[in-house]
Amino acid sequence: MGPYPWDDLQDAMKTETRRVMRHVLDENRSRHELLDARHSFLNKPSARLNGMKPAIPCVSGHCFRKIPLTDRRRGGLLVHGSTLTVSANGIEAAPLARDERVRPSLD
């Protein structure tokens, strides 16, 4: 763990995106799942960041598990923390508004 809790969240956000990509590729899933997944891969800190309380059986909290998503707006790479931190303006982020603008052009 780094000196700030944020250090672990940055790694968790990157891992979430990598795990979703790997899942889609390994399982030969549709590319549309990258934009509209009904699940993600989260560990305890990243689940808490997203307001979720999944039962992840892992002592350290660093184990990633495939977690079903109930909020349709939460699924897909466009609303992953790794994507949002890269595309934020440094002052504010509008992930749902950004997703609603970008998603139609990708479908």
Secondary structure, DSSP 8 states (H G I E B T S, - for coil): --SSHHHHHHHHHHHHHHHHHHHHHHTT--TTHHHH-SEEEE-HHHHHHTT-------SSS---EEEE-S-GGG-SGGGSHHHHHHH--SS---HHHHHHHHHHHH-
